Amino acid sequence: MIGVGIVGCGNISSIYAKNLAASVVGCADLDPSRAEILAGQFGFRSFSGVEELLASPEVGLVLNLTTPLHHFGVSAAALKAGKHVYSEKPLATTVADAGSLLELARTGGRIVGCAPDTVLGAGVQTCRRLLDGGAIGEVATGFASMLCPGHESWHPDPAFYYQAGGGPLWDMGPYYLTALVWLLGPIAAVTASAATPRAERTVASGPLAGEKIAVETPSTLALTLEFDCGALVPFLCSFDVPEHELPHVELHGQTGALRVPDPNGFGGTPRLRSAAQWRDVPLDPGPAENARGIGVKEMIRAIQAGVAPRCSGEVALHVVEAMECALNSARDGYRVRLQSRPERPSAAPGGRW
Ligand SMILES: NC(=O)c1ccc[n+]([C@@H]2O[C@H](COP(=O)([O-])OP(=O)(O)OC[C@H]3O[C@@H](n4cnc5c(N)ncnc54)[C@H](O)[C@@H]3O)[C@@H](O)[C@H]2O)c1
């Protein structure tokens, strides 16, 4: 049994607590009252702070649900305390920090895993089976888009979405980039342009409603992703789009096209196109509802079996590298090659969760 300690008891913590209730030992937050509320809701203990949680021998794995700029510090402290770590995305806000985490884990004999775990859902996994079975032939190109008006419309404390480690690329990009790595394999190079049409945002709901947020990272980016397999996939991501009808991910092979459902969800409806017709493809068995935390379960089983977790630190570092390369490309105006080449993760075991 590997006990889970949750660090960061904000917006996303309750779905993890619900789905992982049986494994959670307790939780901690910079604001102890948040930890007490989450603990009270789900019947585990609240620690007085992160230090006390890290000192607990019952906690074997730290689930890092803090905001992106805190991911590195919390994960590094947990690894130094001898815990395994599963982090919300992004793994860190720089490749150097992500690399340090993997090195700390390697030297300490611990494992690092990272969200998103939506790639284990039936939506992406059905598409993975279709591609591997040759349903559209070899993929030449495609298109991905993550377009929305920005999370200040619903999140009660959205400033972090406009800081380093946020923006549409670092916040939502991991869902799309991780899904594309699962489907097509590693990314070889990135070229990007970026824009920030509005310097300020306004919080729309909750106690902070009306407060202004300074935008410190680009809110619209256009990337061209070159995959090792040869596919060339443009990815448009923006927090400046109130309305659109573009697909989340569409891949084009030699014999047809595949529409991948929203990679920020577990289910959806994959669609295949051939002979000028789209048809819906029923989902394979597997999680199709909000199963956030399933990556932690899979990681615990992998640790017990002595194998690498599917939502691995290596893939997460690769995604961080793709995002950092995109920002560098947009800033400096050139194409950037990636150094990391993680293995394409093996397909998830269908309904056996
Ligand atoms: N909100 C969502 O719908 C959502 C969905 C998917 C993923 N995520 C990701 O989950 C993470 C958290 O998002 P959120 O919306 O829950 O944020 P949030 O601001 O609501 O909560 C973050 C919590 O972490 C705590 N915290 C920050 N630094 C800490 C530290 N050093 N030690 C202990 N506690 C600390 C804060 O006090 C806060 O309670 C982010 O990485 C985000 O990208 C959020």
The ligand as an ORCA input file, in Angstrom:
! r2SCAN-3c Opt
* xyz 0 1
  N      -8.956     24.071    -11.769
  C      -9.043     23.169    -12.705
  O     -10.117     22.897    -13.286
  C      -7.820     22.393    -13.129
  C      -8.002     21.353    -14.023
  C      -6.926     20.563    -14.372
  C      -5.684     20.854    -13.842
  N      -5.504     21.887    -12.990
  C      -4.147     22.152    -12.493
  O      -4.138     21.886    -11.097
  C      -3.213     22.774    -10.443
  C      -3.962     23.517     -9.366
  O      -5.028     24.242     -9.946
  P      -6.236     24.788     -9.065
  O      -7.223     25.314    -10.026
  O      -6.637     23.776     -8.069
  O      -5.493     26.021     -8.342
  P      -5.985     26.772     -7.005
  O      -5.312     28.110     -7.025
  O      -7.462     26.702     -6.902
  O      -5.370     25.858     -5.840
  C      -3.988     25.725     -5.631
  C      -3.781     25.475     -4.135
  O      -2.389     25.203     -3.923
  C      -1.986     25.878     -2.737
  N      -0.534     26.080     -2.807
  C       0.144     26.856     -3.693
  N       1.461     26.754     -3.449
  C       1.617     25.900     -2.414
  C       2.740     25.395     -1.720
  N       3.992     25.774     -2.046
  N       2.532     24.532     -0.701
  C       1.279     24.156     -0.344
  N       0.163     24.602     -0.988
  C       0.330     25.469     -2.001
  C      -2.789     27.166     -2.732
  O      -2.858     27.731     -1.447
  C      -4.127     26.683     -3.254
  O      -4.986     26.253     -2.224
  C      -2.630     23.660    -11.543
  O      -1.413     23.129    -11.968
  C      -3.666     23.573    -12.654
  O      -3.061     23.742    -13.918
  C      -6.545     22.655    -12.600
*
